[in-house]
Amino acid sequence: MSDRWLQLNLKNKCDNNACSCSGNKPGGLDSKRETRIESITGFVQYTHKYKEGFKLLPNLGDGERLELQQNHQEIKEVTEVSVYYWDKDKDCNTPLLLRIIKNGETHSPIYYKRYDENEEEGNPDPKVWKLYNNSNSTSLQDLLDDRNLGRNNVFPLYLDQPTKHFESTSNIAKSINVQLAGSPSRLPGSDYIVAEYKLNGQGETRFSRVMLDKDKVNGIEIPADAITNIRLYSSSINDSKVPVMVEFVGPNGGNSKWFHTQGANGTQWGEDAGSSGFYTGKGNLLSQLTEQFTKRLDGFVCEHHNGVTIDLSHGVSTGNERQYCCEEHGGKKGGKVSVKTENIALNTAPGNFITVYKHHVEEGHKIADIKFYQDDNDSKRRRIWSNKLRLPIPGPVDIYTFYSGNNPELIYVYGAGGKSPVKGWFRRDSSGYGATWKRTYKKLRGIRKDEIDRKQLNCQQWTALAEVLKKRGTDLPGCTPETAQPSTVARAEDPAGELGLEPEDEEEDGSGDEQSSDDSDSARVNSAPGKDGPKPDVAGESGANAGGGGASRSSDDGTTTSETTTPTSSATNAVHSAAISSTASGVSTPQPPEKLFAETTLGLGVIVSSVFGGSGLTGFLGYKGYSLYKNFKGDPWVRQI
């Protein structure tokens, strides 16, 4: 039907096969409005379609017209023509792009761009739609985002890649982007990382929509104000792929808008209306964030991400509530964490005992973080953290806690979930409550879950525990050493130690790989927000809770500062996403032992040292003997020659 023609009128917004455009239109011309477009997000499409073909005239109404090649008066053999609008342009007053299909060849569409009055490419007459040669095969999504920026001055935000830019050749798109505003930082006493981004635009550039990968996020209503800064708050509970909260920072100290994710997939969000107490002042500064806000993050991680924040505050362990987690699950609903009080006695003197508090998390839940409030003061939130803890920890998990005064000093973690369960002792570093905790292997390796659950320790175990606690302000009654030698059976059954690592020397206070830049927690710390997010410039705690320094204190406004910190090298502070070493991840390659037994022990003398050295010794002793060597290397009753 080559004699059929259509003069498209953009104002008509033809829908439901009710085309009111002028022309010698073919019968059966299909016209419709579409809001769900394949591979397109955030736009509305009006389409006229007729498979037999028609001629499209250049006049689009109201002075708008298409740029045609010389001596051409229409576009022939058109089978489909579509015009696009931003989905927030409710009245569809600002058309962006025209897409033409000829002879049903959808793989090679023709595009016409509508430039705005302030765009150089629109000169001399912006109402003349410019033919676009899509030689780079730019996607329709990117073409629409480009025109949406040019005409509506809005830019898409990707939560997983905040600095992502769409493909474009227009001048305006070259000067507008989203950039990281400063280095990401950790909220004091917590696992949460905040990264702030700024939209660098022209005039009142705003965000058009919020995306997560290729999916549009539902539930986040972008404020109408000219907001340029956003903050993404992330947690390790979901590998930081999806932020826990998003803040649209109020301009000039105005009220911010807060939204929280309502599921692990990150596409469903809700607004948090209870944000009046999140700042201590009107400046919307990160340093003004309160503990009320951090607790809110704890609650959302528990409610929507199945991750609990263990609270080892003295008041929680000794209080009447035997279950806790968050506001959603607490109170009459119980809680995901149960607390039990036990007394561990010396087996030769049952009257001598120490109280331990067990915090238990069931299978199916995860420990997102471990906190406590120093001296039960809500303004002094502290974090119990070590790269050996490998947070988050899948349940079931038991955490046995020993106190000195009102603060935890020593914990025993027994995890039974996941592929590489965390098991072992951790102690507070002597440099202060803000430092990273140290793994204690050698001194307390004879005390494990079974001994604690039996509520009895022998003299050797009691003495070892007393030595560790004495350095942290708790004195236990002494005992007379027993004559029995320590049992070797339990150790032989677990040659790698309870942490799943090769036995190592004791981690010293104020030193060790807890401070290094390659620890697993810090390497995670910001692949968020998003898989390609920035890396923070700190390892472990930041600010008041830095792992390398002295004691910490908190100011009245809930922020934390550090009193006497020890300077750390740039290598310590650098954080990268390189793979963690096999030792740090719990896997190491056994090395052949050197010389095992003293001459007076075996009576083999030179035979052992010269004939059965190196790998030959492993074959001579067999796996059991080699396992015993690995476990007992360093015991006083085994001397090396």
C-alpha positions as CSV (number, residue, x, y, z in Angstrom):
1,M,0.0,0.0,0.0
2,S,2.5,2.5,-1.2
3,D,-0.2,5.1,-1.6
4,R,-1.0,5.1,2.1
5,W,0.7,7.8,4.2
6,L,0.8,9.0,7.8
7,Q,1.5,12.4,9.3
8,L,2.5,11.7,12.8
9,N,1.2,14.2,15.3
10,L,3.2,14.0,18.6
11,K,0.5,15.8,20.6
12,N,-2.1,13.1,19.9
13,K,-0.6,10.4,22.0
14,C,-2.5,7.7,20.0
15,D,-3.3,4.6,22.1
16,N,-5.5,1.5,21.9
17,N,-5.7,1.5,18.1
18,A,-7.4,4.9,18.2
19,C,-5.1,6.9,15.9
20,S,-6.2,10.5,15.5
21,C,-3.3,11.5,13.3
22,S,-4.0,12.9,9.8
23,G,-3.3,11.2,6.5
24,N,-4.4,8.6,4.0
25,K,-3.9,6.0,6.7
26,P,-4.1,2.3,5.9
27,G,-6.9,0.3,7.4
28,G,-5.9,-1.8,10.4
29,L,-3.1,0.6,11.5
30,D,-2.1,-0.5,15.0
31,S,-1.4,2.3,17.5
32,K,-0.6,1.7,21.2
33,R,1.2,3.0,24.3
34,E,3.7,0.8,26.0
35,T,5.3,1.1,29.4
36,R,6.9,-2.3,29.5
37,I,9.4,-2.3,26.7
38,E,11.8,-5.2,26.2
39,S,15.4,-4.3,27.3
40,I,14.3,-0.7,28.1
41,T,13.7,0.8,31.6
42,G,12.4,4.1,32.6
43,F,10.6,5.2,29.4
44,V,7.3,5.2,27.6
45,Q,6.8,4.3,23.9
46,Y,4.0,5.3,21.5
47,T,4.0,3.2,18.4
48,H,2.2,3.1,15.0
49,K,2.6,-0.1,13.2
50,Y,1.4,-1.6,9.9
51,K,3.1,-4.6,8.3
52,E,2.2,-3.7,4.7
53,G,4.0,-0.4,5.0
54,F,3.2,3.3,4.6
55,K,4.9,6.6,3.9
56,L,5.8,8.8,6.9
57,L,5.7,12.6,6.3
58,P,8.3,14.7,8.0
59,N,5.9,17.1,9.7
60,L,5.3,16.1,13.3
61,G,3.0,18.9,14.4
62,D,3.6,22.1,16.4
63,G,6.6,23.1,14.3
64,E,8.4,19.8,14.9
65,R,9.8,18.0,11.8
66,L,12.3,15.4,10.7
67,E,15.5,16.2,9.0
68,L,15.3,14.5,5.6
69,Q,17.9,13.9,2.9
70,Q,18.0,16.3,0.1
71,N,15.2,16.0,-2.5
72,H,13.3,13.6,-0.1
73,Q,9.8,14.6,1.0
74,E,8.8,11.5,3.0
75,I,10.2,8.3,4.4
76,K,9.0,5.3,2.4
77,E,8.4,1.6,3.3
78,V,7.8,2.4,7.0
79,T,6.3,-0.6,8.9
80,E,6.7,0.8,12.4
81,V,7.4,4.2,14.0
82,S,7.8,4.9,17.7
83,V,8.3,8.0,19.8
84,Y,9.8,7.9,23.3
85,Y,9.2,9.9,26.5
86,W,10.6,9.7,30.0
87,D,8.2,7.8,32.3
88,K,8.3,10.7,34.8
89,D,7.1,13.0,32.1
90,K,3.4,12.3,32.9
91,D,1.9,14.5,30.2
92,C,4.5,13.4,27.6
93,N,5.3,17.0,26.7
94,T,9.0,16.4,26.0
95,P,9.7,13.8,23.2
96,L,13.2,12.4,23.1
97,L,13.7,10.0,20.2
98,L,12.1,8.7,17.1
99,R,12.7,5.1,16.0
100,I,11.7,4.0,12.5
101,I,11.6,0.4,11.1
102,K,11.5,-0.1,7.4
103,N,10.3,-3.3,5.7
104,G,10.1,-5.0,9.1
105,E,13.9,-5.0,9.5
106,T,14.0,-4.5,13.3
107,H,17.8,-5.2,13.4
108,S,18.6,-2.0,11.5
109,P,16.4,0.8,12.9
110,I,16.7,4.5,11.9
111,Y,16.9,7.0,14.7
112,Y,16.1,10.7,14.9
113,K,17.3,12.7,18.0
114,R,15.5,15.6,19.5
115,Y,18.0,18.1,20.9
116,D,17.1,20.8,23.4
117,E,17.5,24.6,23.0
118,N,20.6,24.7,25.1
119,E,22.4,21.9,23.2
120,E,24.9,22.8,20.5
121,E,23.9,19.9,18.3
122,G,20.4,21.3,18.0
123,N,21.5,24.5,16.2
124,P,20.3,26.3,14.2
125,D,16.7,24.9,14.9
126,P,16.3,22.4,17.7
127,K,12.8,21.6,16.5
128,V,14.3,19.8,13.5
129,W,14.9,16.2,14.6
130,K,18.4,15.2,13.6
131,L,19.1,11.9,11.8
132,Y,21.5,9.9,13.9
133,N,23.9,7.5,12.3
134,N,24.3,4.8,14.9
135,S,27.6,3.5,13.6
136,N,28.7,2.4,17.1
137,S,25.5,0.3,17.6
138,T,24.7,2.2,20.7
139,S,21.8,0.5,22.6
140,L,18.4,2.1,22.6
141,Q,18.6,2.3,26.4
142,D,21.7,4.5,26.1
143,L,20.3,6.6,23.4
144,L,17.2,7.3,25.5
145,D,19.3,8.1,28.6
146,D,21.4,10.5,26.5
147,R,18.3,12.4,25.3
148,N,16.8,12.3,28.7
149,L,19.8,14.0,30.1
150,G,19.9,16.5,27.2
151,R,16.2,17.5,27.4
152,N,15.1,16.7,31.1
153,N,18.5,17.2,32.8
154,V,18.4,13.8,34.6
155,F,20.9,11.0,35.0
156,P,20.4,7.3,36.0
157,L,21.9,6.0,39.2
158,Y,23.2,2.4,39.5
159,L,23.5,1.1,43.0
160,D,25.9,-1.6,42.0
161,Q,28.0,0.7,39.9
162,P,27.3,4.3,41.0
163,T,29.9,5.8,38.7
164,K,28.6,4.0,35.6
165,H,28.0,6.2,32.6
166,F,25.9,5.4,29.5
167,E,27.4,5.3,26.1
168,S,27.0,8.7,24.4
169,T,28.6,11.0,21.9
170,S,26.6,14.2,22.8
171,N,28.4,17.1,24.3
172,I,26.3,17.4,27.4
173,A,26.9,13.8,28.4
174,K,30.6,14.3,28.4
175,S,30.4,16.9,31.2
176,I,28.0,15.2,33.5
177,N,28.7,12.2,35.7
178,V,28.6,10.6,39.1
179,Q,31.9,10.7,41.1
180,L,33.0,9.3,44.4
181,A,33.1,12.2,47.0
182,G,36.0,11.3,49.3
183,S,37.1,7.9,50.5
184,P,34.6,5.4,51.9
185,S,34.7,5.0,55.6
186,R,33.5,2.7,58.3
187,L,30.8,3.8,60.8
188,P,32.4,3.8,64.3
189,G,32.2,0.4,66.0
190,S,30.5,-1.4,63.2
191,D,30.9,-3.4,60.0
192,Y,29.0,-0.8,57.9
193,I,30.8,1.1,55.2
194,V,29.5,4.4,53.8
195,A,30.4,5.7,50.4
196,E,29.3,9.1,49.2
197,Y,28.8,10.0,45.6
198,K,28.2,13.4,44.0
199,L,26.2,14.0,40.8
200,N,28.2,16.6,38.8
201,G,25.7,18.3,36.6
202,Q,24.5,21.5,35.1
203,G,22.2,23.7,37.1
204,E,19.6,21.4,38.7
205,T,20.6,18.0,37.3
206,R,18.8,15.3,39.1
207,F,18.6,11.5,39.1
208,S,16.1,9.9,36.6
209,R,15.8,6.5,38.2
210,V,17.5,4.0,40.5
211,M,18.9,0.8,39.0
212,L,20.5,-2.4,40.2
213,D,22.3,-4.0,37.3
214,K,19.6,-4.3,34.6
215,D,16.6,-4.1,37.0
216,K,14.8,-1.0,38.0
217,V,14.6,-0.6,41.8
218,N,11.0,-0.3,43.2
219,G,10.1,1.7,46.2
220,I,12.7,4.5,45.9
221,E,11.0,7.8,45.1
222,I,13.7,10.2,44.0
223,P,13.2,13.6,45.8
224,A,12.0,16.4,43.7
225,D,14.7,18.7,45.2
226,A,17.9,19.3,43.3
227,I,19.8,16.6,45.3
228,T,23.3,15.9,44.1
229,N,24.8,13.8,46.9
230,I,23.9,10.3,47.8
231,R,25.3,7.9,50.4
232,L,25.3,4.1,50.2
233,Y,25.5,2.2,53.4
234,S,26.7,-1.4,52.9
235,S,27.4,-4.5,55.0
236,S,29.4,-7.7,54.5
237,I,26.2,-9.8,55.0
238,N,25.5,-9.8,51.3
239,D,29.0,-9.3,50.0
240,S,28.1,-5.6,49.7
241,K,26.5,-6.3,46.4
242,V,23.4,-4.4,47.6
243,P,23.5,-1.5,50.0
244,V,21.5,-1.8,53.2
245,M,20.4,1.8,53.0
246,V,20.5,4.7,50.6
247,E,20.5,8.4,51.7
248,F,19.6,11.2,49.4
249,V,21.5,13.9,51.3
250,G,19.3,17.0,51.9
251,P,20.8,20.1,50.2
252,N,22.0,22.9,52.3
253,G,21.4,21.0,55.5
254,G,17.8,20.1,54.6
255,N,16.2,16.9,55.5
256,S,17.6,13.8,53.9
257,K,15.5,11.0,52.4
258,W,16.3,7.5,53.5
259,F,15.4,4.2,51.9
260,H,16.2,0.6,52.9
261,T,16.3,-2.6,50.9
262,Q,13.6,-5.1,51.7
263,G,15.3,-8.2,50.4
264,A,18.5,-9.8,49.3
265,N,17.9,-9.2,45.6
266,G,18.0,-5.5,46.1
267,T,15.0,-4.5,43.8
268,Q,12.4,-3.9,46.5
269,W,12.9,-0.9,48.8
270,G,11.0,1.0,51.4
271,E,11.3,4.5,52.8
272,D,12.4,5.0,56.4
273,A,10.2,7.6,58.0
274,G,11.9,7.4,61.4
275,S,15.0,9.3,60.5
276,S,14.6,12.4,62.7
277,G,17.3,11.1,65.2
278,F,19.9,10.1,62.7
279,Y,21.9,13.3,63.0
280,T,23.0,15.3,65.9
281,G,23.0,18.5,63.9
282,K,21.6,20.2,60.8
283,G,24.6,19.9,58.6
284,N,24.0,16.3,57.4
285,L,27.7,15.5,58.1
286,L,28.9,11.9,58.5
287,S,30.5,12.9,61.8
288,Q,27.0,13.8,63.1
289,L,25.5,10.3,62.5
290,T,24.2,8.8,65.7
291,E,24.1,5.4,67.3
292,Q,20.4,5.4,66.7
293,F,21.1,5.3,62.9
294,T,23.7,2.5,63.3
295,K,21.1,0.5,65.3
296,R,18.7,1.0,62.5
297,L,21.1,-0.6,60.1
298,D,21.5,-3.5,62.6
299,G,17.7,-3.9,62.5
300,F,17.4,-3.9,58.7
301,V,20.2,-6.4,58.3
302,C,18.4,-8.7,60.7
303,E,14.9,-8.2,59.3
304,H,15.7,-8.3,55.6
305,H,19.1,-10.0,55.2
306,N,18.9,-12.7,58.0
307,G,22.0,-11.3,59.6
308,V,22.2,-10.7,63.4
309,T,24.5,-8.4,65.2
310,I,25.7,-10.1,68.3
311,D,25.7,-7.7,71.3
312,L,28.2,-8.8,74.0
313,S,27.5,-5.7,76.2
314,H,27.5,-6.7,79.8
315,G,24.0,-5.6,80.4
316,V,22.7,-7.8,77.5
317,S,24.5,-10.9,78.8
318,T,23.4,-10.5,82.4
319,G,19.9,-9.0,81.7
320,N,16.6,-10.7,82.1
321,E,16.0,-11.0,78.3
322,R,17.3,-14.3,77.2
323,Q,16.7,-13.7,73.5
324,Y,17.3,-10.7,71.3
325,C,18.1,-9.5,67.8
326,C,16.1,-6.5,66.4
327,E,12.9,-4.6,67.0
328,E,11.1,-6.7,64.4
329,H,11.9,-10.0,66.0
330,G,12.4,-8.9,69.6
331,G,10.0,-8.6,72.5
332,K,7.2,-11.1,72.5
333,K,8.4,-12.6,69.2
334,G,11.6,-13.7,70.9
335,G,14.8,-13.2,68.9
336,K,17.4,-15.0,66.8
337,V,20.1,-14.9,69.5
338,S,19.7,-16.8,72.8
339,V,21.8,-16.1,75.9
340,K,22.7,-18.6,78.5
341,T,24.7,-18.2,81.7
342,E,27.1,-21.0,82.9
343,N,29.7,-21.4,85.6
344,I,32.9,-23.2,84.8
345,A,34.6,-24.7,87.8
346,L,38.0,-26.1,88.6
347,N,37.5,-29.9,88.8
348,T,39.7,-30.2,91.9
349,A,38.0,-27.3,93.7
350,P,34.4,-26.9,92.5
351,G,34.0,-23.8,94.7
352,N,36.4,-22.0,92.4
353,F,34.5,-21.1,89.2
354,I,34.2,-18.4,86.6
355,T,31.0,-17.3,84.9
356,V,30.8,-17.5,81.1
357,Y,27.9,-16.2,78.9
358,K,27.0,-18.1,75.8
359,H,25.3,-16.3,72.9
360,H,23.8,-18.8,70.4
361,V,22.6,-18.4,66.8
362,E,20.7,-21.2,65.2
363,E,21.3,-22.8,61.8
364,G,19.8,-20.7,59.0
365,H,20.9,-17.4,60.4
366,K,24.2,-15.6,60.1
367,I,26.3,-13.4,62.4
368,A,26.8,-10.2,60.5
369,D,28.9,-8.5,63.2
370,I,29.8,-8.6,66.9
371,K,29.5,-5.4,69.0
372,F,29.4,-4.3,72.6
373,Y,28.9,-1.0,74.4
374,Q,31.9,-0.2,76.5
375,D,30.8,0.1,80.2
376,D,27.2,-0.3,78.9
377,N,27.4,3.2,77.5
378,D,25.4,3.6,74.3
379,S,27.7,6.3,73.1
380,K,30.7,4.0,73.2
381,R,29.9,1.3,70.6
382,R,32.8,-1.0,70.0
383,R,33.4,-3.8,67.5
384,I,34.8,-7.3,68.1
385,W,36.6,-7.9,64.9
386,S,39.4,-10.1,63.5
387,N,40.1,-11.2,60.0
388,K,40.2,-14.8,61.4
389,L,36.5,-14.4,62.4
390,R,35.7,-14.3,58.7
391,L,32.4,-12.5,59.1
392,P,29.6,-13.1,58.3
393,I,29.6,-16.4,60.1
394,P,26.8,-18.9,59.2
395,G,25.0,-20.6,62.0
396,P,24.8,-22.6,64.1
397,V,27.4,-20.6,66.2
398,D,28.2,-20.4,69.9
399,I,30.1,-17.4,71.3
400,Y,31.3,-17.9,74.9
401,T,32.2,-14.6,76.5
402,F,34.4,-13.9,79.6
403,Y,34.2,-10.4,81.2
404,S,36.4,-8.2,83.3
405,G,34.3,-5.7,85.0
406,N,31.6,-4.6,82.5
407,N,33.4,-5.4,79.3
408,P,34.2,-8.6,77.3
409,E,37.9,-9.5,77.4
410,L,38.0,-13.0,75.9
411,I,35.6,-15.0,73.7
412,Y,35.5,-18.5,72.4
413,V,33.8,-19.0,69.0
414,Y,32.5,-22.3,67.9
415,G,30.9,-22.4,64.5
416,A,29.4,-25.4,62.9
417,G,27.9,-24.0,59.7
418,G,29.3,-23.4,56.2
419,K,32.2,-25.0,54.4
420,S,34.9,-23.6,56.7
421,P,33.5,-23.2,60.2
422,V,35.2,-20.7,62.5
423,K,36.4,-22.1,65.8
424,G,38.8,-20.6,68.3
425,W,39.8,-18.2,71.0
426,F,40.0,-14.4,70.6
427,R,41.2,-11.8,73.1
428,R,41.1,-8.1,73.4
429,D,44.2,-6.3,72.3
430,S,46.0,-4.6,75.1
431,S,46.1,-1.3,73.2
432,G,42.4,-0.6,73.7
433,Y,38.8,-1.6,73.0
434,G,39.0,0.0,69.6
435,A,41.7,-2.3,68.3
436,T,41.2,-5.5,66.4
437,W,41.1,-8.6,68.5
438,K,43.8,-11.2,68.5
439,R,43.5,-14.9,68.0
440,T,44.8,-17.0,70.9
441,Y,45.8,-20.4,69.8
442,K,48.7,-21.8,71.8
443,K,47.8,-20.7,75.3
444,L,44.2,-21.9,75.3
445,R,44.3,-24.7,72.7
446,G,43.6,-27.3,75.4
447,I,40.2,-25.7,76.2
448,R,37.5,-26.4,73.7
449,K,33.8,-26.5,73.5
450,D,33.5,-29.9,75.2
451,E,35.4,-28.7,78.2
452,I,33.3,-25.5,78.4
453,D,30.0,-27.4,78.1
454,R,31.1,-29.9,80.7
455,K,31.6,-26.8,83.0
456,Q,34.8,-28.2,84.4
457,L,38.5,-27.6,83.7
458,N,41.5,-29.4,85.0
459,C,44.4,-27.6,86.7
460,Q,46.4,-27.1,83.5
461,Q,43.4,-25.7,81.6
462,W,42.4,-23.5,84.5
463,T,45.9,-22.1,84.9
464,A,46.1,-21.3,81.1
465,L,42.8,-19.5,81.3
466,A,43.8,-17.6,84.4
467,E,47.0,-16.4,82.8
468,V,45.1,-14.8,79.8
469,L,42.4,-13.3,82.0
470,K,44.9,-11.9,84.6
471,K,46.4,-9.7,81.9
472,R,42.9,-8.3,81.4
473,G,42.0,-7.5,85.0
474,T,40.5,-10.7,86.2
475,D,42.2,-12.9,88.9
476,L,41.2,-16.5,89.3
477,P,42.3,-18.6,92.3
478,G,45.3,-20.7,91.6
479,C,45.6,-24.5,91.7
480,T,48.2,-27.2,92.2
481,P,49.6,-28.6,88.9
482,E,48.4,-32.1,88.2
483,T,50.9,-34.9,87.6
484,A,49.0,-36.2,84.5
485,Q,50.5,-35.3,81.1
486,P,48.2,-33.5,78.7
487,S,46.1,-35.8,76.5
488,T,47.3,-36.2,72.9
489,V,44.2,-37.8,71.5
490,A,42.1,-34.7,70.9
491,R,45.0,-32.9,69.2
492,A,45.8,-35.8,66.9
493,E,42.2,-35.9,65.7
494,D,42.4,-32.3,64.7
495,P,45.9,-31.7,63.2
496,A,45.0,-28.4,61.7
497,G,43.7,-26.8,64.9
498,E,40.1,-25.6,65.6
499,L,40.4,-22.7,63.3
500,G,41.0,-24.8,60.3
501,L,44.5,-23.3,60.1
502,E,48.0,-24.7,60.6
503,P,49.1,-24.0,64.2
504,E,50.7,-20.7,64.4
505,D,52.6,-18.7,67.1
506,E,50.5,-16.6,69.4
507,E,49.4,-13.3,67.9
508,E,51.0,-10.5,69.8
509,D,49.1,-7.5,71.0
510,G,49.5,-4.4,68.8
511,S,51.0,-6.4,66.0
512,G,50.4,-9.3,63.6
513,D,48.6,-9.7,60.4
514,E,45.4,-8.3,61.9
515,Q,46.9,-4.9,61.0
516,S,47.9,-5.8,57.4
517,S,46.3,-4.5,54.3
518,D,45.4,-7.9,52.9
519,D,43.0,-9.0,55.6
520,S,39.9,-10.5,54.3
521,D,37.4,-8.2,55.9
522,S,39.1,-5.1,54.7
523,A,39.4,-6.4,51.2
524,R,35.6,-6.9,51.2
525,V,34.9,-3.6,52.7
526,N,34.1,-2.1,49.6
527,S,33.5,-4.1,46.8
528,A,30.5,-2.2,48.0
529,P,28.6,-0.3,47.2
530,G,28.4,-2.5,44.1
531,K,30.8,-5.0,42.7
532,D,32.9,-2.3,41.1
533,G,32.7,0.0,44.1
534,P,35.7,1.9,45.6
535,K,38.1,0.6,48.1
536,P,38.4,2.4,51.5
537,D,41.7,3.7,52.6
538,V,41.6,2.0,55.9
539,A,42.0,-1.6,57.1
540,G,39.8,-2.9,59.9
541,E,38.2,-0.1,62.1
542,S,38.3,3.5,61.0
543,G,38.5,6.6,63.2
544,A,38.0,5.7,66.8
545,N,38.0,2.0,66.2
546,A,41.2,1.8,64.3
547,G,43.0,-1.5,65.0
548,G,46.4,0.0,65.3
549,G,46.2,2.5,68.0
550,G,45.4,3.3,71.6
551,A,42.3,3.5,73.7
552,S,39.3,5.1,72.2
553,R,36.7,7.5,73.6
554,S,33.4,8.9,72.5
555,S,32.1,12.4,72.5
556,D,28.7,13.4,73.7
557,D,27.2,13.5,70.2
558,G,27.8,9.8,69.7
559,T,30.9,10.1,67.5
560,T,34.1,8.5,68.4
561,T,37.6,9.8,68.5
562,S,40.9,8.1,69.2
563,E,43.2,9.1,72.0
564,T,46.9,8.1,71.4
565,T,47.1,6.1,68.2
566,T,50.1,4.5,66.8
567,P,50.9,5.7,63.2
568,T,50.6,3.0,60.6
569,S,52.3,2.7,57.3
570,S,50.7,3.4,54.0
571,A,50.8,-0.3,53.3
572,T,48.8,-0.9,56.4
573,N,46.1,1.6,55.5
574,A,45.9,0.5,51.8
575,V,42.9,-1.7,51.1
576,H,42.7,-3.8,48.0
577,S,40.6,-6.6,46.6
578,A,43.4,-9.1,45.9
579,A,42.8,-12.7,46.8
580,I,43.5,-13.6,50.4
581,S,46.4,-15.8,51.0
582,S,45.8,-19.5,51.6
583,T,47.0,-19.2,55.2
584,A,44.5,-16.4,55.9
585,S,41.7,-18.2,54.3
586,G,42.2,-21.3,56.4
587,V,44.2,-23.4,53.9
588,S,47.9,-24.0,53.9
589,T,50.2,-26.5,52.3
590,P,52.0,-28.6,54.9
591,Q,55.7,-28.3,54.8
592,P,57.9,-31.3,55.6
593,P,59.2,-31.3,59.2
594,E,62.8,-30.7,60.0
595,K,64.2,-32.7,63.0
596,L,61.5,-34.0,65.3
597,F,62.7,-35.9,68.3
598,A,65.6,-35.2,70.6
599,E,68.3,-38.0,70.8
600,T,67.4,-38.7,74.4
601,T,63.8,-39.2,73.5
602,L,64.0,-41.8,70.8
603,G,67.5,-43.0,71.1
604,L,67.9,-42.9,67.4
605,G,70.5,-40.1,67.4
606,V,72.0,-39.5,64.0
607,I,69.7,-42.0,62.3
608,V,66.7,-39.6,62.7
609,S,68.5,-36.4,61.8
610,S,70.4,-37.7,58.8
611,V,68.4,-40.6,57.3
612,F,64.9,-39.7,58.1
613,G,65.1,-35.9,57.6
614,G,62.8,-34.0,55.3
615,S,60.0,-35.8,53.5
616,G,61.5,-39.1,54.4
617,L,60.5,-38.5,58.0
618,T,56.9,-38.1,57.0
619,G,56.9,-41.5,55.4
620,F,58.7,-43.0,58.3
621,L,56.3,-41.7,60.9
622,G,53.2,-41.9,58.7
623,Y,50.3,-39.4,58.6
624,K,49.5,-39.7,62.3
625,G,53.1,-39.0,63.4
626,Y,53.3,-36.1,61.0
627,S,50.0,-34.8,62.4
628,L,51.3,-35.1,66.0
629,Y,54.4,-33.2,65.0
630,K,52.4,-30.3,63.5
631,N,50.3,-30.1,66.6
632,F,52.9,-30.4,69.2
633,K,55.7,-28.4,67.6
634,G,56.6,-26.0,70.4
635,D,55.3,-28.1,73.3
636,P,57.9,-28.2,76.1
637,W,58.2,-32.0,76.1
638,V,59.3,-32.1,72.5
639,R,62.7,-30.7,71.8
640,Q,64.1,-30.0,68.4
641,I,67.7,-30.9,67.5
